[in-house]
Amino acid sequence: MRFQDKHAGQLGARGPRALSVANAALAHRALSDEARLRLFSLISESDRALDVPTMSDALGLHPNTVWSHLRRLESAALVVSEFEVRTARGRPRRLFTLGPAAAAVGQGARDYKLLATMPAGYAKSGTRDPASAAEAAGKAWGGYLAAQDRLPPGETGDARSAVEMIDRMMERLGFEPETQRSGNAAEVRLHNCPFRDVAERFPEVVCALHLGILRGALEETAATVEATDLNPFVTPSLCVARLKER
């Protein structure tokens, strides 16, 4: 069996689903910075609305830095703000609470935080082969993510289904994938890595983690496709993964 070519080119969602995927990608990119993740976690775990001085003190960040991160979170609809109602004199405080996109991120935010900070942890752990350790962790994570696309018992996905699953999964992680198929091979062009800041510091570890995610996802779904390699930073905002049919 070969990859079907009549739909060659970019694979991805269209219509209403495309909008939701785009919003999810925006939210995940906003959360790809560790300081913003800490800020988002602080707001999500608070039982009351928070102002900037409170968050600044809690996180040990300058108020201007907190404002900058809050603007990014607000643009992704992860947080919203309003001025408090005051009965006494004085300037009302601007208070922040969770926004409508926070529910979509939900419990997965903590898992996403783990994924975002994992590469640095492996690089600093003193592990003899941090890239191999990161790939193994990525495979476990990829299997978990692929479970959301699991086929009914007894069914085995064909090559095209496997490629589409990878495309959807990488979109959920915040990438902007563009998949090109040719014969029994496919190239997944991963634009705008949401982990770029960490990847620039620890490219071997981050890319090994992402390759592991691809391999783990394909193994989990018993696909007839395997991920052979991932080339990082083909351009400053592009990495390329290659898949082929076994």
DALIN-V134065 format. One record per residue. N is the residue number from 1. RES is the residue in three letters. PHI is phi in whole degrees, -180 to 180 (* if undefined). NEAR is the number of other C-alpha atoms within 12 Angstrom. Layout:
N	RES	PHI	NEAR
N	RES	PHI	NEAR
This chain:
1	MET	*	16
2	ARG	-121	21
3	PHE	-61	29
4	GLN	-74	23
5	ASP	-104	20
6	LYS	-68	14
7	HIS	-110	15
8	ALA	-57	21
9	GLY	123	21
10	GLN	-77	24
11	LEU	-103	32
12	GLY	164	32
13	ALA	-76	22
14	ARG	-134	13
15	GLY	68	10
16	PRO	-59	11
17	ARG	-64	15
18	ALA	-61	18
19	LEU	-65	15
20	SER	-66	21
21	VAL	-64	30
22	ALA	-63	28
23	ASN	-66	29
24	ALA	-64	36
25	ALA	-63	33
26	LEU	-62	33
27	ALA	-65	41
28	HIS	-67	45
29	ARG	-66	36
30	ALA	-64	42
31	LEU	-91	45
32	SER	-77	39
33	ASP	-93	30
34	GLU	-63	29
35	ALA	-65	30
36	ARG	-68	36
37	LEU	-63	38
38	ARG	-64	32
39	LEU	-66	45
40	PHE	-62	44
41	SER	-64	32
42	LEU	-61	31
43	ILE	-67	33
44	SER	-69	29
45	GLU	-93	20
46	SER	-86	18
47	ASP	-92	12
48	ARG	-149	14
49	ALA	-69	25
50	LEU	-118	32
51	ASP	-103	29
52	VAL	-64	31
53	PRO	-57	21
54	THR	-63	25
55	MET	-68	33
56	SER	-59	25
57	ASP	-66	17
58	ALA	-66	21
59	LEU	-102	23
60	GLY	69	17
61	LEU	-114	21
62	HIS	-64	18
63	PRO	-53	20
64	ASN	-64	15
65	THR	-66	21
66	VAL	-61	32
67	TRP	-58	26
68	SER	-60	20
69	HIS	-68	31
70	LEU	-63	40
71	ARG	-62	23
72	ARG	-67	28
73	LEU	-66	38
74	GLU	-69	30
75	SER	-66	22
76	ALA	-93	30
77	ALA	62	30
78	LEU	-81	39
79	VAL	-134	36
80	VAL	-132	28
81	SER	-139	26
82	GLU	-155	18
83	PHE	-83	16
84	GLU	-68	18
85	VAL	-89	13
86	ARG	-114	11
87	THR	-103	8
88	ALA	-101	8
89	ARG	-68	8
90	GLY	121	9
91	ARG	-75	11
92	PRO	-68	14
93	ARG	-81	19
94	ARG	-93	22
95	LEU	-112	24
96	PHE	-116	35
97	THR	-136	34
98	LEU	-68	33
99	GLY	-100	26
100	PRO	-63	21
101	ALA	-76	31
102	ALA	-64	32
103	ALA	-64	17
104	ALA	-67	23
105	VAL	-74	37
106	GLY	48	23
107	GLN	-62	14
108	GLY	-67	23
109	ALA	-61	34
110	ARG	-68	23
111	ASP	-65	22
112	TYR	-64	31
113	LYS	-61	31
114	LEU	-61	24
115	LEU	-63	35
116	ALA	-70	40
117	THR	-97	31
118	MET	-58	35
119	PRO	-57	38
120	ALA	-62	29
121	GLY	-62	24
122	TYR	-65	32
123	ALA	-65	27
124	LYS	-96	18
125	SER	-77	16
126	GLY	83	12
127	THR	-59	16
128	ARG	-61	12
129	ASP	-132	17
130	PRO	-62	27
131	ALA	-65	31
132	SER	-66	24
133	ALA	-64	29
134	ALA	-67	38
135	GLU	-64	31
136	ALA	-63	28
137	ALA	-65	32
138	GLY	-62	35
139	LYS	-63	28
140	ALA	-65	27
141	TRP	-68	33
142	GLY	-61	36
143	GLY	-63	29
144	TYR	-64	26
145	LEU	-66	33
146	ALA	-70	35
147	ALA	-59	22
148	GLN	-71	19
149	ASP	-113	27
150	ARG	-62	24
151	LEU	-81	19
152	PRO	-59	12
153	PRO	-54	9
154	GLY	91	9
155	GLU	-100	12
156	THR	-118	21
157	GLY	-69	26
158	ASP	-83	24
159	ALA	-63	33
160	ARG	-64	34
161	SER	-62	28
162	ALA	-65	39
163	VAL	-65	49
164	GLU	-65	38
165	MET	-63	37
166	ILE	-61	51
167	ASP	-60	39
168	ARG	-64	38
169	MET	-63	38
170	MET	-70	39
171	GLU	-62	39
172	ARG	-64	36
173	LEU	-80	44
174	GLY	105	33
175	PHE	-76	37
176	GLU	-119	37
177	PRO	-79	38
178	GLU	-134	31
179	THR	-105	36
180	GLN	-117	32
181	ARG	-111	30
182	SER	-152	24
183	GLY	61	19
184	ASN	-99	24
185	ALA	-132	30
186	ALA	-144	37
187	GLU	-119	35
188	VAL	-104	42
189	ARG	-91	34
190	LEU	-99	40
191	HIS	-88	29
192	ASN	53	31
193	CYS	-57	39
194	PRO	-71	38
195	PHE	-106	41
196	ARG	-59	31
197	ASP	-59	23
198	VAL	-72	27
199	ALA	-63	32
200	GLU	-68	20
201	ARG	-87	17
202	PHE	-133	27
203	PRO	-61	29
204	GLU	-63	28
205	VAL	-73	39
206	VAL	-62	43
207	CYS	-70	38
208	ALA	-64	37
209	LEU	-61	42
210	HIS	-68	49
211	LEU	-64	43
212	GLY	-62	36
213	ILE	-59	37
214	LEU	-62	47
215	ARG	-67	41
216	GLY	-65	33
217	ALA	-65	40
218	LEU	-68	45
219	GLU	-67	30
220	GLU	-61	32
221	THR	-91	35
222	ALA	54	28
223	ALA	-72	34
224	THR	-88	28
225	VAL	-123	36
226	GLU	-130	33
227	ALA	-91	36
228	THR	-90	23
229	ASP	-165	25
230	LEU	-139	32
231	ASN	-98	26
232	PRO	-81	33
233	PHE	48	23
234	VAL	-59	15
235	THR	-130	14
236	PRO	-57	17
237	SER	-124	23
238	LEU	-140	26
239	CYS	-119	34
240	VAL	-129	34
241	ALA	-105	39
242	ARG	-120	31
243	LEU	-119	37
244	LYS	-147	30
245	GLU	-78	29
246	ARG	-78	19
